Amino acid sequence: MQKRAEEAWATMSSDVVFALRKRLFQMNPINAVKEVGTHYRDGAWSITPFPGASGFGELGLSGCKYIHDKLCERGD
């Protein structure tokens, strides 16, 4: 799952990074980690959550946590 999360992070556009950072900082940490999974499906990122998406999605808990942590680093 770590490799998939790293690949997903590498494909995230700056528009999605901006949108997710803005949204995640308004949420509590658990909901923020779950939110990451709703924006990723079939290897693609979306600025808005995919319809019907819930939970950690394809990235799983560890993958969503990895992406969440990267978004919070602000060192990219």
DRENDRENTI-944755 format. One record per residue: residue number from 0; residue in three letters; x, y, z of N, C-alpha, C, O, CB in turn. Coordinates in nm, 3 decimals. Glycine has a CB too. Example, Ala and Ser with C-alpha at 12.3 -4.5 7.8 and 13.67 -1.06 7.14 Angstrom:
<sites>
@i->0 aa->ALA n.xx->1.319 n.yy->-0.569 n.zz->0.780 ca.xx->1.230 ca.yy->-0.450 ca.zz->0.780 c.xx->1.320 c.yy->-0.330 c.zz->0.780 o.xx->1.424 o.yy->-0.332 o.zz->0.846 cb.xx->1.131 cb.yy->-0.447 cb.zz->0.905
@i->1 aa->SER n.xx->1.285 n.yy->-0.225 n.zz->0.708 ca.xx->1.367 ca.yy->-0.106 ca.zz->0.714 c.xx->1.290 c.yy->0.003 c.zz->0.787 o.xx->1.341 o.yy->0.114 o.zz->0.804 cb.xx->1.408 cb.yy->-0.060 cb.zz->0.572
</sites>
This chain:
<sites>
@i->0 aa->MET n.xx->0.083 n.yy->-0.119 n.zz->0.000 ca.xx->0.000 ca.yy->0.000 ca.zz->0.000 c.xx->0.087 c.yy->0.126 c.zz->0.000 o.xx->0.048 o.yy->0.228 o.zz->-0.056 cb.xx->-0.094 cb.yy->0.000 cb.zz->0.122
@i->1 aa->GLN n.xx->0.205 n.yy->0.119 n.zz->0.062 ca.xx->0.295 ca.yy->0.235 ca.zz->0.067 c.xx->0.336 c.yy->0.277 c.zz->-0.073 o.xx->0.338 o.yy->0.396 o.zz->-0.105 cb.xx->0.419 cb.yy->0.203 cb.zz->0.153
@i->2 aa->LYS n.xx->0.370 n.yy->0.181 n.zz->-0.157 ca.xx->0.412 ca.yy->0.213 ca.zz->-0.294 c.xx->0.299 c.yy->0.279 c.zz->-0.371 o.xx->0.321 o.yy->0.376 o.zz->-0.443 cb.xx->0.457 cb.yy->0.085 cb.zz->-0.368
@i->3 aa->ARG n.xx->0.178 n.yy->0.229 n.zz->-0.355 ca.xx->0.063 ca.yy->0.288 ca.zz->-0.422 c.xx->0.041 c.yy->0.431 c.zz->-0.374 o.xx->0.011 o.yy->0.519 o.zz->-0.454 cb.xx->-0.063 cb.yy->0.204 cb.zz->-0.397
@i->4 aa->ALA n.xx->0.056 n.yy->0.454 n.zz->-0.245 ca.xx->0.039 ca.yy->0.589 ca.zz->-0.190 c.xx->0.146 c.yy->0.684 c.zz->-0.244 o.xx->0.117 o.yy->0.799 o.zz->-0.277 cb.xx->0.043 cb.yy->0.586 cb.zz->-0.036
@i->5 aa->GLU n.xx->0.270 n.yy->0.635 n.zz->-0.253 ca.xx->0.378 ca.yy->0.717 ca.zz->-0.308 c.xx->0.352 c.yy->0.752 c.zz->-0.455 o.xx->0.375 o.yy->0.864 o.zz->-0.498 cb.xx->0.513 cb.yy->0.644 cb.zz->-0.294
@i->6 aa->GLU n.xx->0.304 n.yy->0.655 n.zz->-0.530 ca.xx->0.271 ca.yy->0.679 ca.zz->-0.671 c.xx->0.154 c.yy->0.777 c.zz->-0.683 o.xx->0.154 o.yy->0.865 o.zz->-0.769 cb.xx->0.237 cb.yy->0.547 cb.zz->-0.742
@i->7 aa->ALA n.xx->0.055 n.yy->0.762 n.zz->-0.597 ca.xx->-0.060 ca.yy->0.853 ca.zz->-0.598 c.xx->-0.015 c.yy->0.995 c.zz->-0.565 o.xx->-0.058 o.yy->1.090 o.zz->-0.630 cb.xx->-0.168 cb.yy->0.806 cb.zz->-0.497
@i->8 aa->TRP n.xx->0.072 n.yy->1.009 n.zz->-0.466 ca.xx->0.123 ca.yy->1.140 ca.zz->-0.429 c.xx->0.197 c.yy->1.204 c.zz->-0.547 o.xx->0.182 o.yy->1.324 o.zz->-0.574 cb.xx->0.217 cb.yy->1.129 cb.zz->-0.306
@i->9 aa->ALA n.xx->0.276 n.yy->1.125 n.zz->-0.617 ca.xx->0.355 ca.yy->1.176 ca.zz->-0.729 c.xx->0.267 c.yy->1.225 c.zz->-0.844 o.xx->0.311 o.yy->1.310 o.zz->-0.922 cb.xx->0.449 cb.yy->1.068 cb.zz->-0.778
@i->10 aa->THR n.xx->0.146 n.yy->1.173 n.zz->-0.856 ca.xx->0.058 ca.yy->1.213 ca.zz->-0.966 c.xx->-0.040 c.yy->1.323 c.zz->-0.928 o.xx->-0.117 o.yy->1.368 o.zz->-1.013 cb.xx->-0.018 cb.yy->1.093 cb.zz->-1.015
@i->11 aa->MET n.xx->-0.039 n.yy->1.367 n.zz->-0.804 ca.xx->-0.134 ca.yy->1.469 ca.zz->-0.759 c.xx->-0.095 c.yy->1.606 c.zz->-0.817 o.xx->0.017 o.yy->1.653 o.zz->-0.798 cb.xx->-0.140 cb.yy->1.474 cb.zz->-0.603
@i->12 aa->SER n.xx->-0.189 n.yy->1.668 n.zz->-0.886 ca.xx->-0.163 ca.yy->1.800 ca.zz->-0.944 c.xx->-0.161 c.yy->1.908 c.zz->-0.836 o.xx->-0.213 o.yy->1.888 o.zz->-0.726 cb.xx->-0.270 cb.yy->1.834 cb.zz->-1.051
@i->13 aa->SER n.xx->-0.102 n.yy->2.019 n.zz->-0.867 ca.xx->-0.095 ca.yy->2.129 ca.zz->-0.770 c.xx->-0.234 c.yy->2.182 c.zz->-0.736 o.xx->-0.256 o.yy->2.229 o.zz->-0.625 cb.xx->-0.007 cb.yy->2.243 cb.zz->-0.825
@i->14 aa->ASP n.xx->-0.328 n.yy->2.175 n.zz->-0.831 ca.xx->-0.465 ca.yy->2.219 ca.zz->-0.803 c.xx->-0.530 c.yy->2.131 c.zz->-0.697 o.xx->-0.600 o.yy->2.181 o.zz->-0.608 cb.xx->-0.549 cb.yy->2.216 cb.zz->-0.932
@i->15 aa->VAL n.xx->-0.507 n.yy->2.001 n.zz->-0.706 ca.xx->-0.564 ca.yy->1.909 ca.zz->-0.607 c.xx->-0.494 c.yy->1.928 c.zz->-0.473 o.xx->-0.560 o.yy->1.926 o.zz->-0.369 cb.xx->-0.551 cb.yy->1.761 cb.zz->-0.655
@i->16 aa->VAL n.xx->-0.363 n.yy->1.946 n.zz->-0.474 ca.xx->-0.290 ca.yy->1.972 ca.zz->-0.350 c.xx->-0.349 c.yy->2.094 c.zz->-0.280 o.xx->-0.378 o.yy->2.089 o.zz->-0.160 cb.xx->-0.138 cb.yy->1.994 cb.zz->-0.378
@i->17 aa->PHE n.xx->-0.367 n.yy->2.201 n.zz->-0.353 ca.xx->-0.422 ca.yy->2.324 ca.zz->-0.296 c.xx->-0.562 c.yy->2.301 c.zz->-0.239 o.xx->-0.590 o.yy->2.339 o.zz->-0.125 cb.xx->-0.426 cb.yy->2.434 cb.zz->-0.401
@i->18 aa->ALA n.xx->-0.649 n.yy->2.238 n.zz->-0.318 ca.xx->-0.787 ca.yy->2.214 ca.zz->-0.274 c.xx->-0.793 c.yy->2.125 c.zz->-0.151 o.xx->-0.868 o.yy->2.153 o.zz->-0.058 cb.xx->-0.868 cb.yy->2.151 cb.zz->-0.387
@i->19 aa->LEU n.xx->-0.714 n.yy->2.018 n.zz->-0.151 ca.xx->-0.717 ca.yy->1.926 ca.zz->-0.036 c.xx->-0.658 c.yy->1.991 c.zz->0.088 o.xx->-0.713 o.yy->1.975 o.zz->0.198 cb.xx->-0.640 cb.yy->1.799 cb.zz->-0.068
@i->20 aa->ARG n.xx->-0.549 n.yy->2.064 n.zz->0.074 ca.xx->-0.492 ca.yy->2.131 ca.zz->0.191 c.xx->-0.593 c.yy->2.225 c.zz->0.253 o.xx->-0.610 o.yy->2.227 o.zz->0.375 cb.xx->-0.365 cb.yy->2.208 cb.zz->0.153
@i->21 aa->LYS n.xx->-0.658 n.yy->2.302 n.zz->0.171 ca.xx->-0.758 ca.yy->2.397 ca.zz->0.221 c.xx->-0.870 c.yy->2.325 c.zz->0.295 o.xx->-0.913 o.yy->2.367 o.zz->0.402 cb.xx->-0.815 cb.yy->2.481 cb.zz->0.106
@i->22 aa->ARG n.xx->-0.917 n.yy->2.218 n.zz->0.236 ca.xx->-1.028 ca.yy->2.141 ca.zz->0.296 c.xx->-0.985 c.yy->2.067 c.zz->0.422 o.xx->-1.057 o.yy->2.067 o.zz->0.522 cb.xx->-1.085 cb.yy->2.042 cb.zz->0.194
@i->23 aa->LEU n.xx->-0.870 n.yy->2.002 n.zz->0.418 ca.xx->-0.827 ca.yy->1.920 ca.zz->0.531 c.xx->-0.799 c.yy->2.000 c.zz->0.656 o.xx->-0.825 o.yy->1.953 o.zz->0.767 cb.xx->-0.705 cb.yy->1.842 cb.zz->0.494
@i->24 aa->PHE n.xx->-0.747 n.yy->2.120 n.zz->0.642 ca.xx->-0.715 ca.yy->2.200 ca.zz->0.759 c.xx->-0.839 c.yy->2.251 c.zz->0.830 o.xx->-0.829 o.yy->2.307 o.zz->0.939 cb.xx->-0.628 cb.yy->2.316 cb.zz->0.719
@i->25 aa->GLN n.xx->-0.956 n.yy->2.232 n.zz->0.771 ca.xx->-1.083 ca.yy->2.270 ca.zz->0.833 c.xx->-1.149 c.yy->2.152 c.zz->0.904 o.xx->-1.258 o.yy->2.167 o.zz->0.959 cb.xx->-1.178 cb.yy->2.327 cb.zz->0.729
@i->26 aa->MET n.xx->-1.085 n.yy->2.035 n.zz->0.902 ca.xx->-1.146 ca.yy->1.913 ca.zz->0.955 c.xx->-1.065 c.yy->1.857 c.zz->1.071 o.xx->-0.947 o.yy->1.889 o.zz->1.087 cb.xx->-1.159 cb.yy->1.808 cb.zz->0.845
@i->27 aa->ASN n.xx->-1.129 n.yy->1.772 n.zz->1.152 ca.xx->-1.052 ca.yy->1.702 ca.zz->1.255 c.xx->-0.966 c.yy->1.597 c.zz->1.186 o.xx->-0.998 o.yy->1.555 o.zz->1.074 cb.xx->-1.147 cb.yy->1.637 cb.zz->1.362
@i->28 aa->PRO n.xx->-0.858 n.yy->1.553 n.zz->1.249 ca.xx->-0.761 ca.yy->1.464 ca.zz->1.184 c.xx->-0.819 c.yy->1.334 c.zz->1.128 o.xx->-0.780 o.yy->1.293 o.zz->1.019 cb.xx->-0.653 cb.yy->1.430 cb.zz->1.279
@i->29 aa->ILE n.xx->-0.909 n.yy->1.270 n.zz->1.198 ca.xx->-0.963 ca.yy->1.143 ca.zz->1.150 c.xx->-1.047 c.yy->1.164 c.zz->1.024 o.xx->-1.033 o.yy->1.090 o.zz->0.927 cb.xx->-1.047 cb.yy->1.075 cb.zz->1.259
@i->30 aa->ASN n.xx->-1.132 n.yy->1.263 n.zz->1.026 ca.xx->-1.213 ca.yy->1.291 ca.zz->0.907 c.xx->-1.126 c.yy->1.339 c.zz->0.792 o.xx->-1.155 o.yy->1.309 o.zz->0.676 cb.xx->-1.320 cb.yy->1.396 cb.zz->0.938
@i->31 aa->ALA n.xx->-1.020 n.yy->1.412 n.zz->0.821 ca.xx->-0.930 ca.yy->1.460 ca.zz->0.717 c.xx->-0.860 c.yy->1.344 c.zz->0.647 o.xx->-0.847 o.yy->1.345 o.zz->0.524 cb.xx->-0.825 cb.yy->1.556 cb.zz->0.777
@i->32 aa->VAL n.xx->-0.816 n.yy->1.244 n.zz->0.722 ca.xx->-0.749 ca.yy->1.128 ca.zz->0.662 c.xx->-0.850 c.yy->1.053 c.zz->0.573 o.xx->-0.814 o.yy->1.012 o.zz->0.463 cb.xx->-0.691 cb.yy->1.033 cb.zz->0.771
@i->33 aa->LYS n.xx->-0.972 n.yy->1.036 n.zz->0.619 ca.xx->-1.075 ca.yy->0.969 ca.zz->0.539 c.xx->-1.106 c.yy->1.048 c.zz->0.412 o.xx->-1.128 o.yy->0.990 o.zz->0.306 cb.xx->-1.204 cb.yy->0.949 cb.zz->0.621
@i->34 aa->GLU n.xx->-1.107 n.yy->1.179 n.zz->0.424 ca.xx->-1.140 ca.yy->1.266 ca.zz->0.310 c.xx->-1.044 c.yy->1.244 c.zz->0.193 o.xx->-1.086 o.yy->1.249 o.zz->0.077 cb.xx->-1.136 cb.yy->1.413 cb.zz->0.353
@i->35 aa->VAL n.xx->-0.918 n.yy->1.219 n.zz->0.223 ca.xx->-0.819 ca.yy->1.196 ca.zz->0.117 c.xx->-0.866 c.yy->1.084 c.zz->0.024 o.xx->-0.857 o.yy->1.097 o.zz->-0.098 cb.xx->-0.682 cb.yy->1.160 cb.zz->0.178
@i->36 aa->GLY n.xx->-0.915 n.yy->0.977 n.zz->0.080 ca.xx->-0.958 ca.yy->0.862 ca.zz->0.001 c.xx->-1.075 c.yy->0.890 c.zz->-0.092 o.xx->-1.093 o.yy->0.820 o.zz->-0.192 cb.xx->-0.994 cb.yy->0.750 cb.zz->0.090
@i->37 aa->THR n.xx->-1.156 n.yy->0.989 n.zz->-0.060 ca.xx->-1.272 ca.yy->1.020 ca.zz->-0.144 c.xx->-1.235 c.yy->1.100 c.zz->-0.268 o.xx->-1.318 o.yy->1.119 o.zz->-0.357 cb.xx->-1.375 cb.yy->1.097 cb.zz->-0.064
@i->38 aa->HIS n.xx->-1.112 n.yy->1.146 n.zz->-0.276 ca.xx->-1.067 ca.yy->1.226 ca.zz->-0.390 c.xx->-0.981 c.yy->1.146 c.zz->-0.488 o.xx->-0.932 o.yy->1.202 o.zz->-0.586 cb.xx->-0.988 cb.yy->1.346 cb.zz->-0.341
@i->39 aa->TYR n.xx->-0.963 n.yy->1.017 n.zz->-0.463 ca.xx->-0.877 ca.yy->0.933 ca.zz->-0.547 c.xx->-0.952 c.yy->0.809 c.zz->-0.592 o.xx->-1.006 o.yy->0.735 o.zz->-0.509 cb.xx->-0.749 cb.yy->0.894 cb.zz->-0.471
@i->40 aa->ARG n.xx->-0.955 n.yy->0.786 n.zz->-0.724 ca.xx->-1.023 ca.yy->0.667 ca.zz->-0.776 c.xx->-0.959 c.yy->0.628 c.zz->-0.909 o.xx->-0.932 o.yy->0.713 o.zz->-0.994 cb.xx->-1.176 cb.yy->0.692 cb.zz->-0.793
@i->41 aa->ASP n.xx->-0.937 n.yy->0.499 n.zz->-0.926 ca.xx->-0.882 ca.yy->0.444 ca.zz->-1.051 c.xx->-0.755 c.yy->0.517 c.zz->-1.097 o.xx->-0.735 o.yy->0.540 o.zz->-1.216 cb.xx->-0.987 cb.yy->0.452 cb.zz->-1.162
@i->42 aa->GLY n.xx->-0.670 n.yy->0.551 n.zz->-1.002 ca.xx->-0.543 ca.yy->0.614 ca.zz->-1.035 c.xx->-0.551 c.yy->0.761 c.zz->-1.069 o.xx->-0.454 o.yy->0.818 o.zz->-1.120 cb.xx->-0.483 cb.yy->0.544 cb.zz->-1.146
@i->43 aa->ALA n.xx->-0.664 n.yy->0.825 n.zz->-1.042 ca.xx->-0.681 ca.yy->0.967 ca.zz->-1.075 c.xx->-0.728 c.yy->1.045 c.zz->-0.954 o.xx->-0.803 o.yy->0.994 o.zz->-0.871 cb.xx->-0.781 cb.yy->0.984 cb.zz->-1.190
@i->44 aa->TRP n.xx->-0.683 n.yy->1.169 n.zz->-0.945 ca.xx->-0.724 ca.yy->1.260 ca.zz->-0.838 c.xx->-0.832 c.yy->1.354 c.zz->-0.887 o.xx->-0.840 o.yy->1.384 o.zz->-1.006 cb.xx->-0.603 cb.yy->1.340 cb.zz->-0.787
@i->45 aa->SER n.xx->-0.915 n.yy->1.399 n.zz->-0.797 ca.xx->-1.020 ca.yy->1.495 ca.zz->-0.828 c.xx->-1.021 c.yy->1.604 c.zz->-0.722 o.xx->-1.001 o.yy->1.577 o.zz->-0.603 cb.xx->-1.159 cb.yy->1.424 cb.zz->-0.835
@i->46 aa->ILE n.xx->-1.043 n.yy->1.727 n.zz->-0.765 ca.xx->-1.051 ca.yy->1.839 ca.zz->-0.669 c.xx->-1.170 c.yy->1.819 c.zz->-0.575 o.xx->-1.162 o.yy->1.852 o.zz->-0.457 cb.xx->-1.064 cb.yy->1.975 cb.zz->-0.743
@i->47 aa->THR n.xx->-1.278 n.yy->1.765 n.zz->-0.628 ca.xx->-1.396 ca.yy->1.737 ca.zz->-0.545 c.xx->-1.404 c.yy->1.586 c.zz->-0.522 o.xx->-1.353 o.yy->1.508 o.zz->-0.602 cb.xx->-1.527 cb.yy->1.791 cb.zz->-0.614
@i->48 aa->PRO n.xx->-1.469 n.yy->1.545 n.zz->-0.413 ca.xx->-1.482 ca.yy->1.400 ca.zz->-0.388 c.xx->-1.558 c.yy->1.332 c.zz->-0.502 o.xx->-1.650 o.yy->1.390 o.zz->-0.561 cb.xx->-1.555 cb.yy->1.375 cb.zz->-0.253
@i->49 aa->PHE n.xx->-1.519 n.yy->1.209 n.zz->-0.533 ca.xx->-1.591 ca.yy->1.134 ca.zz->-0.634 c.xx->-1.730 c.yy->1.100 c.zz->-0.581 o.xx->-1.744 o.yy->1.072 o.zz->-0.462 cb.xx->-1.512 cb.yy->1.005 cb.zz->-0.674
@i->50 aa->PRO n.xx->-1.832 n.yy->1.102 n.zz->-0.667 ca.xx->-1.968 ca.yy->1.067 ca.zz->-0.623 c.xx->-1.972 c.yy->0.928 c.zz->-0.561 o.xx->-1.917 o.yy->0.832 o.zz->-0.616 cb.xx->-2.065 cb.yy->1.075 cb.zz->-0.742
@i->51 aa->GLY n.xx->-2.036 n.yy->0.918 n.zz->-0.449 ca.xx->-2.051 ca.yy->0.790 ca.zz->-0.380 c.xx->-1.928 c.yy->0.742 c.zz->-0.305 o.xx->-1.930 o.yy->0.635 o.zz->-0.245 cb.xx->-2.090 cb.yy->0.688 cb.zz->-0.477
@i->52 aa->ALA n.xx->-1.821 n.yy->0.820 n.zz->-0.309 ca.xx->-1.698 ca.yy->0.780 ca.zz->-0.240 c.xx->-1.713 c.yy->0.801 c.zz->-0.090 o.xx->-1.770 o.yy->0.899 o.zz->-0.045 cb.xx->-1.577 cb.yy->0.860 cb.zz->-0.294
@i->53 aa->SER n.xx->-1.659 n.yy->0.706 n.zz->-0.015 ca.xx->-1.660 ca.yy->0.720 ca.zz->0.130 c.xx->-1.542 c.yy->0.643 c.zz->0.187 o.xx->-1.488 o.yy->0.553 o.zz->0.123 cb.xx->-1.794 cb.yy->0.669 cb.zz->0.191
@i->54 aa->GLY n.xx->-1.504 n.yy->0.677 n.zz->0.305 ca.xx->-1.396 ca.yy->0.606 ca.zz->0.372 c.xx->-1.261 c.yy->0.628 c.zz->0.306 o.xx->-1.236 o.yy->0.732 o.zz->0.245 cb.xx->-1.426 cb.yy->0.461 cb.zz->0.375
@i->55 aa->PHE n.xx->-1.176 n.yy->0.529 n.zz->0.320 ca.xx->-1.038 ca.yy->0.541 ca.zz->0.275 c.xx->-1.019 c.yy->0.504 c.zz->0.128 o.xx->-0.912 o.yy->0.527 o.zz->0.072 cb.xx->-0.950 cb.yy->0.456 cb.zz->0.360
@i->56 aa->GLY n.xx->-1.119 n.yy->0.448 n.zz->0.067 ca.xx->-1.114 ca.yy->0.416 ca.zz->-0.075 c.xx->-1.000 c.yy->0.323 c.zz->-0.113 o.xx->-0.959 o.yy->0.238 o.zz->-0.035 cb.xx->-1.103 cb.yy->0.541 cb.zz->-0.154
@i->57 aa->GLU n.xx->-0.951 n.yy->0.341 n.zz->-0.233 ca.xx->-0.848 ca.yy->0.254 ca.zz->-0.290 c.xx->-0.714 c.yy->0.263 c.zz->-0.218 o.xx->-0.634 o.yy->0.170 o.zz->-0.225 cb.xx->-0.829 cb.yy->0.286 cb.zz->-0.435
@i->58 aa->LEU n.xx->-0.689 n.yy->0.373 n.zz->-0.150 ca.xx->-0.560 ca.yy->0.391 ca.zz->-0.085 c.xx->-0.551 c.yy->0.323 c.zz->0.051 o.xx->-0.442 o.yy->0.303 o.zz->0.103 cb.xx->-0.531 cb.yy->0.539 cb.zz->-0.070
@i->59 aa->GLY n.xx->-0.664 n.yy->0.289 n.zz->0.109 ca.xx->-0.665 ca.yy->0.227 ca.zz->0.241 c.xx->-0.623 c.yy->0.327 c.zz->0.348 o.xx->-0.581 o.yy->0.439 o.zz->0.318 cb.xx->-0.573 cb.yy->0.106 cb.zz->0.244
@i->60 aa->LEU n.xx->-0.633 n.yy->0.286 n.zz->0.471 ca.xx->-0.599 ca.yy->0.374 ca.zz->0.584 c.xx->-0.454 c.yy->0.421 c.zz->0.578 o.xx->-0.428 o.yy->0.541 o.zz->0.591 cb.xx->-0.624 cb.yy->0.301 cb.zz->0.716
@i->61 aa->SER n.xx->-0.361 n.yy->0.329 n.zz->0.558 ca.xx->-0.220 ca.yy->0.368 ca.zz->0.560 c.xx->-0.186 c.yy->0.460 c.zz->0.443 o.xx->-0.107 o.yy->0.554 o.zz->0.460 cb.xx->-0.131 cb.yy->0.244 cb.zz->0.555
@i->62 aa->GLY n.xx->-0.244 n.yy->0.436 n.zz->0.326 ca.xx->-0.220 ca.yy->0.521 ca.zz->0.211 c.xx->-0.277 c.yy->0.660 c.zz->0.230 o.xx->-0.213 o.yy->0.760 o.zz->0.196 cb.xx->-0.279 cb.yy->0.459 cb.zz->0.087
@i->63 aa->CYS n.xx->-0.397 n.yy->0.668 n.zz->0.284 ca.xx->-0.459 ca.yy->0.799 ca.zz->0.311 c.xx->-0.380 c.yy->0.875 c.zz->0.416 o.xx->-0.363 o.yy->0.997 o.zz->0.405 cb.xx->-0.605 cb.yy->0.781 cb.zz->0.357
@i->64 aa->LYS n.xx->-0.332 n.yy->0.805 n.zz->0.516 ca.xx->-0.252 ca.yy->0.869 ca.zz->0.621 c.xx->-0.122 c.yy->0.924 c.zz->0.561 o.xx->-0.079 o.yy->1.034 o.zz->0.594 cb.xx->-0.221 cb.yy->0.769 cb.zz->0.735
@i->65 aa->TYR n.xx->-0.060 n.yy->0.847 n.zz->0.474 ca.xx->0.064 ca.yy->0.891 ca.zz->0.408 c.xx->0.038 c.yy->1.020 c.zz->0.328 o.xx->0.113 o.yy->1.116 o.zz->0.341 cb.xx->0.117 cb.yy->0.779 cb.zz->0.314
@i->66 aa->ILE n.xx->-0.067 n.yy->1.021 n.zz->0.246 ca.xx->-0.100 ca.yy->1.139 ca.zz->0.166 c.xx->-0.134 c.yy->1.256 c.zz->0.257 o.xx->-0.089 o.yy->1.368 o.zz->0.232 cb.xx->-0.217 cb.yy->1.109 cb.zz->0.071
@i->67 aa->HIS n.xx->-0.212 n.yy->1.232 n.zz->0.361 ca.xx->-0.247 ca.yy->1.337 ca.zz->0.457 c.xx->-0.121 c.yy->1.399 c.zz->0.517 o.xx->-0.109 o.yy->1.521 o.zz->0.524 cb.xx->-0.338 cb.yy->1.281 cb.zz->0.569
@i->68 aa->ASP n.xx->-0.029 n.yy->1.314 n.zz->0.559 ca.xx->0.096 ca.yy->1.364 ca.zz->0.619 c.xx->0.176 c.yy->1.446 c.zz->0.519 o.xx->0.234 o.yy->1.549 o.zz->0.555 cb.xx->0.180 cb.yy->1.247 cb.zz->0.672
@i->69 aa->LYS n.xx->0.181 n.yy->1.401 n.zz->0.394 ca.xx->0.252 ca.yy->1.476 ca.zz->0.290 c.xx->0.187 c.yy->1.613 c.zz->0.268 o.xx->0.257 o.yy->1.714 o.zz->0.251 cb.xx->0.255 cb.yy->1.396 cb.zz->0.158
@i->70 aa->LEU n.xx->0.054 n.yy->1.616 n.zz->0.268 ca.xx->-0.016 ca.yy->1.742 ca.zz->0.249 c.xx->0.011 c.yy->1.840 c.zz->0.365 o.xx->0.016 o.yy->1.961 o.zz->0.346 cb.xx->-0.166 cb.yy->1.717 cb.zz->0.236
@i->71 aa->CYS n.xx->0.028 n.yy->1.785 n.zz->0.485 ca.xx->0.053 ca.yy->1.869 ca.zz->0.602 c.xx->0.197 c.yy->1.915 c.zz->0.613 o.xx->0.226 o.yy->2.011 o.zz->0.684 cb.xx->0.015 cb.yy->1.794 cb.zz->0.727
@i->72 aa->GLU n.xx->0.289 n.yy->1.848 n.zz->0.543 ca.xx->0.431 ca.yy->1.886 ca.zz->0.549 c.xx->0.458 c.yy->2.024 c.zz->0.489 o.xx->0.538 o.yy->2.100 o.zz->0.543 cb.xx->0.514 cb.yy->1.783 cb.zz->0.476
@i->73 aa->ARG n.xx->0.392 n.yy->2.054 n.zz->0.382 ca.xx->0.409 ca.yy->2.180 ca.zz->0.310 c.xx->0.551 c.yy->2.202 c.zz->0.261 o.xx->0.591 o.yy->2.315 o.zz->0.236 cb.xx->0.370 cb.yy->2.294 cb.zz->0.399
@i->74 aa->GLY n.xx->0.628 n.yy->2.094 n.zz->0.248 ca.xx->0.765 ca.yy->2.107 ca.zz->0.202 c.xx->0.786 c.yy->2.053 c.zz->0.063 o.xx->0.899 o.yy->2.022 o.zz->0.025 cb.xx->0.857 cb.yy->2.037 cb.zz->0.296
@i->75 aa->ASP n.xx->0.678 n.yy->2.041 n.zz->-0.016 ca.xx->0.694 ca.yy->1.983 ca.zz->-0.149 c.xx->0.719 c.yy->2.090 c.zz->-0.253 o.xx->0.735 o.yy->2.058 o.zz->-0.371 cb.xx->0.570 cb.yy->1.903 cb.zz->-0.187
</sites>
